[in-house]
Amino acid sequence: MQAVLILAHKNLDQVIELCNTLNSFFNVYVHVDNKCQITTEQRRKLKDVSSYYSNKYNVKWGSYSIVRATIMLMNEALKNEDNQYFHLISGQDWPLRSPQEIFDYYENNNSIYMNYFKSIDIVKSGEKLIWWTRFYFNYDDVNRRSLFGKIYHRFLIRGQRILKINKLKRFGIQDNYMYSGEEWIDIPRDALEYALSEYERRKELQKIFSSSFCSDEMWIQTILCNSKFKQRIEKNTHRYINWERKNGSYPAILDDKDYEEIMKGQYFWGRKFETPYSDKLKKMLAKTNK
């Protein structure tokens, strides 16, 4: 068996539809941000269409709460020894091929599909990515996306640069040890078990990532890229994401204009889908993947 782990924060009717689309071939595990408004009927449906449902964590963008929710889902899915391959997706993702085709591709597949790069080599929005682990952040308590959060973030960066804070050095970690990449991955059981056991064992990594910015994009990359599993990582994640089109969302909400490009590649998951903008594309995909 294979498991799909879904981190959701909105559009619960779409999440229910996503679970229902996948659950004939996959065991589905769902975490819904506990800030999300959910009706009794939606909660009942989520429990019906998934193997596991929780809304334990108040998930905030850029915060460690995302790592907590992710690890919880991973541990729940590992409890079922039949699950041998695991897919981490968002509640706004959608399968671009039939569930059967996706399942067949990963069945007995030993590769890890994960984007990664050395944090020290990357600059985002004028900030060195290594700063996000060198410095201390507390975005479980502060809304990073609010106006205050944006100003607060700049002051945190500037102040800690002036004070020459280096959390990594404090824990004996070199800058070139840190990796980053997209959160969404596809991973076989042995690699996932290793990543979780190593993270549990290495308390210094927990202390580093629990006070970092966007640690959800760093913790598993750092562990796997510094292990024997690195040789099994493939950077082609088979995900279609449109970063170029401007339609009020970044990345762009996918619609029927993306269909031709999706069909050209070997894409299994698409991000982002949102009702009603993506409804026509979903119908086109359903017709193609019959």
RADA-V455126 format. One record per pair of residues at least 24 apart in sequence whose ideal C-beta (glycine too) atoms are under 10 Angstrom apart, sorted by the first residue. I is the first residue (numbers start at 0). J is the second residue. Records with the same first field share a line. If there is no record, write none. Layout:
BEGIN
I = J / J
END
This chain:
BEGIN
0 = 24 / 25 / 26 / 50 / 76 / 79 / 80 / 81 / 82 / 83 / 84 / 102 / 106
1 = 25 / 26 / 76 / 81 / 82 / 83 / 84 / 85 / 86 / 98 / 101 / 102 / 105 / 106 / 108 / 185 / 187 / 188
2 = 26 / 27 / 28 / 50 / 51 / 72 / 73 / 75 / 76 / 77 / 79 / 81 / 82 / 83 / 84 / 85 / 86 / 87 / 188 / 191
3 = 27 / 28 / 29 / 49 / 50 / 72 / 76 / 82 / 84 / 85 / 86 / 87 / 88 / 92 / 94 / 98 / 101 / 185 / 268
4 = 28 / 29 / 30 / 51 / 68 / 69 / 71 / 72 / 73 / 75 / 76 / 85 / 86 / 87 / 88 / 183 / 184
5 = 29 / 30 / 31 / 45 / 49 / 52 / 72 / 86 / 87 / 88 / 89 / 90 / 91 / 92
6 = 30 / 31 / 32 / 56 / 58 / 65 / 68 / 69 / 72 / 87 / 88 / 89 / 90 / 91 / 92 / 182 / 183 / 215
7 = 31 / 32 / 35 / 37 / 45 / 52 / 54 / 58 / 68 / 88 / 89 / 90 / 91 / 92
8 = 32 / 33 / 34 / 35 / 58 / 59 / 60 / 65 / 68 / 89 / 90 / 91
9 = 34 / 35 / 36 / 90 / 91 / 273
10 = 35 / 90 / 91 / 271 / 272 / 273 / 274
11 = 35 / 36 / 37 / 38 / 40 / 41 / 42 / 44 / 45 / 90
12 = 38 / 40 / 41 / 44 / 274
13 = 90 / 91 / 93 / 272 / 273 / 274 / 277 / 278 / 281
14 = 41 / 44 / 45 / 48 / 49 / 89 / 90 / 91 / 92
15 = 40 / 41 / 43 / 44 / 45 / 47 / 48 / 49 / 90
16 = 44 / 48 / 93 / 272 / 274 / 281
17 = 48 / 49 / 88 / 89 / 90 / 91 / 92 / 93 / 94 / 272
18 = 44 / 45 / 47 / 48 / 49 / 50 / 52 / 90
19 = 44 / 47 / 48 / 49
20 = 48 / 93 / 94 / 97 / 98 / 281 / 285
21 = 48 / 49 / 86 / 88 / 93 / 94 / 98 / 101 / 102
22 = 47 / 48 / 49 / 50 / 98
23 = 98 / 99 / 102
24 = 94 / 97 / 98 / 99 / 100 / 101 / 102 / 103 / 106
25 = 50 / 82 / 84 / 85 / 86 / 94 / 98 / 101 / 102 / 105
26 = 50 / 51 / 75 / 76 / 79 / 81 / 82 / 85
27 = 51 / 52 / 76 / 86
28 = 52 / 53 / 71 / 72 / 73 / 74 / 75 / 76 / 79 / 82 / 85 / 87
29 = 53 / 54 / 72 / 90
30 = 54 / 55 / 56 / 58 / 65 / 67 / 68 / 69 / 71 / 72 / 75 / 90
31 = 55 / 56 / 58 / 68 / 90
32 = 56 / 57 / 58 / 59 / 64 / 65 / 68 / 90
33 = 57 / 58 / 64 / 68
34 = 58 / 59
35 = 90
50 = 75 / 76 / 78 / 79 / 82
51 = 75 / 76 / 78 / 79
56 = 139
57 = 139
58 = 139 / 215
59 = 138 / 139 / 140 / 141 / 142 / 143 / 144 / 148
60 = 138 / 142 / 143 / 144 / 148 / 213 / 215
61 = 131 / 136 / 138 / 139 / 141 / 142 / 143 / 144 / 148 / 152 / 211 / 212 / 213 / 214 / 215 / 216
62 = 136 / 137 / 138 / 139 / 140 / 141 / 142 / 143 / 209 / 211 / 212 / 213 / 214 / 215
63 = 136 / 137 / 138 / 139 / 205 / 208 / 209 / 210 / 211 / 212 / 213 / 214 / 215 / 218
64 = 138 / 139 / 214 / 215
65 = 138 / 139 / 182 / 213 / 214 / 215 / 216 / 218
66 = 182 / 198 / 205 / 208 / 209 / 211 / 213 / 214 / 215 / 216 / 217 / 218 / 219
67 = 139 / 209 / 215
68 = 215
69 = 182 / 184 / 215 / 218 / 219
70 = 194 / 195 / 198 / 199 / 215 / 218 / 219
73 = 186 / 191 / 192 / 194 / 195 / 219
74 = 191 / 195 / 199
76 = 188 / 191
77 = 188 / 191 / 192 / 195
80 = 188
82 = 188 / 191
83 = 107 / 108 / 187 / 188 / 189 / 191
84 = 108 / 109 / 110 / 185 / 186 / 187 / 188 / 190 / 191
85 = 184 / 185 / 186 / 187 / 188 / 190 / 191
86 = 112 / 183 / 184 / 185 / 186 / 267 / 268
87 = 113 / 181 / 182 / 183 / 184 / 185 / 186 / 191 / 215 / 219 / 268
88 = 182 / 183 / 184 / 185 / 238 / 267 / 268 / 269 / 270
89 = 182 / 183 / 268 / 270 / 271 / 272
90 = 271 / 272
91 = 248 / 250 / 252 / 253 / 269 / 270 / 271 / 272 / 273 / 277
92 = 183 / 238 / 239 / 240 / 267 / 268 / 269 / 270 / 271 / 272
93 = 239 / 253 / 268 / 269 / 270 / 271 / 272 / 273 / 277 / 280 / 281 / 284
94 = 266 / 267 / 268 / 269 / 272 / 281 / 284 / 285 / 288
95 = 237 / 238 / 239 / 253 / 257 / 258 / 261 / 262 / 264 / 265 / 266 / 267 / 268 / 269 / 270 / 272 / 280 / 284 / 287 / 288
96 = 237 / 261 / 265 / 266 / 267 / 268 / 269 / 284 / 287 / 288
97 = 267 / 284 / 285 / 287 / 288 / 289
98 = 267 / 288
99 = 288
100 = 267 / 288
101 = 185 / 237 / 267 / 268 / 288
102 = 267
104 = 185 / 237 / 265 / 267
105 = 185 / 186 / 187 / 237 / 267
107 = 187
108 = 185 / 186 / 187 / 233
109 = 187 / 189 / 190 / 231
110 = 185 / 186 / 187 / 190 / 231 / 232 / 233 / 235
111 = 184 / 185 / 186 / 187 / 189 / 190 / 191 / 194 / 219 / 223 / 228 / 229 / 230 / 231 / 232 / 233 / 234 / 236
112 = 183 / 184 / 185 / 186 / 187 / 231 / 232 / 233 / 234 / 235 / 236 / 237 / 238 / 267
113 = 178 / 180 / 181 / 182 / 183 / 184 / 185 / 186 / 190 / 219 / 220 / 223 / 224 / 228 / 229 / 231 / 232 / 233 / 234 / 235 / 236
114 = 179 / 180 / 181 / 182 / 183 / 184 / 216 / 220 / 232 / 233 / 234 / 235 / 236 / 238
115 = 178 / 179 / 180 / 181 / 184 / 216 / 217 / 219 / 220 / 221 / 223 / 224 / 229 / 232 / 234
116 = 178 / 179 / 180 / 220 / 224 / 234
117 = 174 / 175 / 176 / 177 / 178 / 179 / 220 / 221 / 224
118 = 167 / 174 / 175 / 176 / 177 / 178 / 179 / 180 / 216 / 217 / 220 / 221
119 = 173 / 174 / 175 / 176 / 177 / 178 / 179
120 = 174 / 175 / 178 / 179
121 = 178 / 179 / 180
123 = 179 / 213
124 = 152
125 = 153 / 156
126 = 152 / 153 / 156 / 212
127 = 156 / 160 / 174
128 = 177 / 178 / 179 / 212 / 213 / 216 / 217
129 = 165 / 167 / 174 / 175 / 177 / 179
130 = 155 / 156 / 159 / 160 / 164 / 165 / 211 / 212
131 = 156 / 177 / 179 / 211 / 212 / 213 / 214 / 216 / 217
132 = 165 / 166 / 167 / 172 / 174 / 176 / 177 / 179 / 207 / 208 / 210 / 211 / 212 / 213 / 214 / 217 / 218 / 221
133 = 159 / 160 / 163 / 164 / 165 / 166 / 167 / 168 / 169 / 172 / 174 / 177 / 207 / 211
134 = 158 / 159 / 160 / 162 / 164 / 165 / 166 / 167 / 210 / 211 / 212
135 = 159 / 164 / 166 / 207 / 210 / 211 / 212
136 = 166 / 209 / 210 / 211 / 212 / 213 / 214
137 = 209 / 210 / 212
138 = 210 / 211 / 212 / 213 / 214
139 = 209 / 210
143 = 212 / 213
152 = 212
155 = 212
156 = 212
166 = 203 / 206 / 207 / 210 / 211
167 = 203 / 207 / 211
169 = 203 / 206 / 207
170 = 201 / 202 / 203 / 204 / 206 / 207
171 = 203
172 = 201 / 203 / 204 / 207 / 221
175 = 225
176 = 204 / 221 / 224 / 225
177 = 207 / 208 / 211 / 217 / 220 / 221 / 224 / 225
178 = 216 / 217 / 218 / 219 / 220 / 221 / 222 / 223 / 224 / 225 / 229
179 = 213 / 214 / 216 / 217 / 218 / 220 / 221 / 224
180 = 216 / 217 / 219 / 220 / 221 / 223 / 224 / 232 / 234 / 236
181 = 215 / 216 / 220 / 234 / 236 / 238 / 240 / 270
182 = 213 / 214 / 215 / 216 / 217 / 218 / 219 / 220
183 = 215 / 216 / 236 / 238 / 240 / 268 / 270
184 = 219 / 220 / 223 / 232 / 236 / 238
185 = 233 / 236 / 237 / 238 / 267 / 268
186 = 219 / 223 / 228 / 231 / 232
187 = 228 / 231
189 = 228 / 231
190 = 219 / 222 / 223 / 226 / 227 / 228 / 231 / 232
191 = 219 / 223 / 228
193 = 222 / 223 / 226 / 227 / 228
194 = 218 / 219 / 220 / 221 / 222 / 223 / 226 / 228
195 = 219 / 222
196 = 222
197 = 221 / 222 / 223 / 225 / 226
198 = 222
235 = 264 / 265 / 266
236 = 266 / 267 / 268
237 = 264 / 265 / 266 / 267 / 268
238 = 264 / 266 / 267 / 268 / 269 / 270
239 = 263 / 264 / 265 / 266 / 267 / 268 / 269 / 270
240 = 266 / 268 / 269 / 270 / 271
241 = 269 / 270 / 271
246 = 276
247 = 276
248 = 273 / 276
251 = 276
252 = 276 / 277 / 280
253 = 277 / 280 / 281
254 = 278 / 279 / 280 / 281 / 283
255 = 279 / 280 / 281 / 282 / 283 / 284
256 = 280
257 = 283
258 = 283 / 284 / 287
259 = 283
261 = 287
262 = 287
END
